[in-house]
Amino acid sequence: MSENATTSPLPRVGITHGDINGISYEIILKAFSDSRMLGMMTPILYGQSKALSYYKKNFGIDEFNYSLTRDARQSWNQKFNILNIVEQELKIDPGVPNAFSAEMSMLSLKKAVSDLNDGFIDALVMTPSSRPVAKSNIDYLLSYHKGTDVMRVFVSDRLRIGLATDDLPLREALGQLEARRIAHRLSTFALALKKDFNLMSPKIAVLGLDPYSSELSPENKAVAEAVAAACEAGIFAFGPFPSVKMFDSGLWRKYDAVLALYQEQAALPFKLLSSEGCASYWAGLPVLCAAPIQGPEFDIANTNQASPDALRAAFYLVLDIITNRNAQ
């Protein structure tokens, strides 16, 4: 451990520590136990060195060195950096989400978002918190970018699915499915596919509201109007397609991405068709933020059973996007 720092030429990737009573510290330790990760990026954990040491000791991980830094801009290259969000020792109760762990999750997020918005880090990866806390964290991030059309995109090695509506109860999401909103999301998605994935003429399949009905179905009228408007704007949009046909027949393979109308419509097929290591990010933001598609898994916290694959996928995703954006 060192308390000195030096400027890093590698992409600086901030990491929130999520819920300290979940699996976040475990998957962070496992991900960066592979030293090759430090050759691709300079990680900066907005967390607590004593919490890391607690889990490090519990899992018997001896070969894991880190450096303390007080400023993300002066982080160590080729080392794992920690920026302590508090100095006092944290009360850790593995497997038990509580008000204190939620508070620490938000504090980590606030400090990381401040550095992200100021350009002190190049990207942010958020580790798992409980769903209500994670939603509050995202709402906080997006509060700095009001008026920007932002959409969540699921990404795996096989599939990209964008969401036309936010993480809302189904009734609220359905109430937002008007043609103009869907057309805006298609525009945001197409731009992100070009900018972030280097796809110059991306083809986007759009799902319909009814899982079995064709584009002639009355339920799909707004979707069909949005697809037509997107095509007139020069976007290669197709559909609407019944979700059953899209995923059961493998039709999705003919397209660069799929636009789902609400989260439940995307989540199940995405998980079934993707490998274990999957991530998501928020397209349309002027800053880069991603997260593993993985919960805090309180039931296995501190048992050495959590997989770091989804977290690694989130890091690979932001590194690829940084490369593609810098190449333009």
Buried (B, 14 or more C-beta within 10 A) or exposed (E): EEEEBEEBEBBBBBBBBBBBBBBBBBBBBBBBBEEEBBEEBBBBBBBBBBBBBBBBEBBEBEEBEBBBBEEBBBBBBEBBBBBBBBEEEBEBBBBEBEEBBBEBBBBBBBBBBBBBBEEBBBBBBBBBBBEEBBBBBBEEBBEBBEEEBBBBBBBBEEBBBBBBBBBBEEEEBEEBBEBEBBBBBBBBBBBBBBBBBBBEEBBBBBBBBBBEBBBEBEEBBBBBBBBEBBBEEEBBBBBBBBBBBBBEEEBBEEBBBBBBBBBEBBBEBBBEBBEEBBBBBBBBBEBBBBBBBBBBBBEBBBBEEBBBBBBBBBBBBBBBBBEBEEEE
